[in-house]
Amino acid sequence: MSDWLLVRPAVPGDADALVVLGRDVAAEDGLWLTYDRTRGDERRNVRGVQRDPNVAVFVAETEDGVVGRLSIARDRNQYSHHVAELGLMVAANARRRGIGSALMEEAVKWAQRAGVAKLELTVFPHNEPAIALYERFGFVREGYRKRHYRRGREYVDAILMAYETTPQ
C-alpha cells in the first residue's frame, strides 16, 4: 500500500485491536449502531473468515496499530449471490488520511476476485463524511430506509448505497 499504511487480511492475533477499535467507534455518537464483541468473538470470527471464501475482514495498520477495519460478506441466497455487503470503520484520529479509501479499494479487489458484481452498504444520513467517501469512490444511493434501525429508544433512517464491480 504505502510506507505508512498496510492493508491486510485480519488474523486472530488482531482480536484485541479489533475490539478496541469497535468499542471506540461504537462509542461515537450516532456513527455506529453497536459493538458488543469480545476478544474471543473476534478470534472466532477471523478464524471462520479464513476458512470461508464468501467473507473477508481486512485491517488497516499504521505505526499506531490497527486503525481501520472492513468486513465484507457475500449474500448466501442463490438469486443474490452476486451481491456482497460491507461495513467499514476507521478510528477517529486516523480519518481523512486515505485509510477508508485504501480499505474500499481492497474490498473492490476482493469482490472482483470472488466474482461479486455488486457491493452494498448502509450509512446513516447524518454521517456526511462517510457518504462523501463512498460517493467519491463511486457508490450511488439506491434507496432510503426510513426508521430502519432502532438505536436506544429512537428509530433512525439509513441510506442504501451500492457499487457495481467488474468481476474477473
Disulfide bonds with the S-S distance in Angstrom:
none
